[in-house]
Amino acid sequence: MSEREPSRDELLAMAYADGELAPAERARFEQRLREEFARLDRGAEEFAVAIFDVDSFKSFNDAHGHLAGDQVVLLADDERVE
């Protein structure tokens, strides 16, 4: 069975549901998401959102705190870009 694509509203709800990202990073993500949806409204044909599962992230975040967890997220993002 094929999984259906999440709707725009579902993607936005997922973006707002995780409040653990640092506010500046979260704001940047939300702005980029709005920009990409605006591109779709103007006729862009493709759009993708990638979600990464960082192994043992919750236990790391619980043990070391949210600020350290935020740094792990940023490092994972840096690795993805390279």
N, C-alpha and C positions, 0 to 999 in steps of 0.2 A: 504494500500500500504506500502510495506517495504522500509525503507530508505536505500540507499546504503552506504557502508563504504567509508570514504574519502580516496583518494589515498595518497601515500607517499608525492608526490609533494604538494598536497593540505594541508596536515598536516604541512609540513615545511613552506608553505606560511602563514598559520595561526599563526605559532610560530613567524615568523618574522614580522607579521603585527601589533602586539601589542607592541609598543615601550615604554609603560608606566612602565614596570617592571624595578626595579633597575638594572643597567648594570651587576653587579656580579650575581644576581639571574637569569637574562635573559641568561647570558653566561652559567651558570650551567644547566639551563633547555635545552638550545640548545645542549650542550655537551651530556647530558643524552639522548636526542632524537636521536642524531647521533649514540650513542652507541647502543641504542635499534634497530635502523634500521640495524646496522651492524650485530647484533645478528640474525635478520630476514634473512639477506643475508647468514648467516652461517647455516641456517636451523632451527632456533627457530620456534616453531609452533604457539606461541601466543604473542600478543602485544596489549596493550591498552593504551589509553590516556584519562585521566579524566579531565573534565573541570567543574569548580565550578562557580556558579553564586552567588556572595555575594550580598545579598539584600542591596539596596540603596548605593552601592559602589560608583557610579559616583557622587552622591550628596555629600557623605562624602569626596571623593577625591577633588572635586571642592571647598568645604568649608574649608578643612584643609590642602590641598596641597598634592603633589605627594609623598613626603617623609613619611607623615603620612599614606597615602594610601598604600605605600609599606609595612609599618608595619602591616597594617590590613591583607594584603595578606600573610605575614609571619606568623601571628597569626592563620589565617585560616588553613594554611598548618600544623602548629604545632598541631592544634586540630584534623586534619584529621589523622595524624600519631598516635596520642594517641588512 
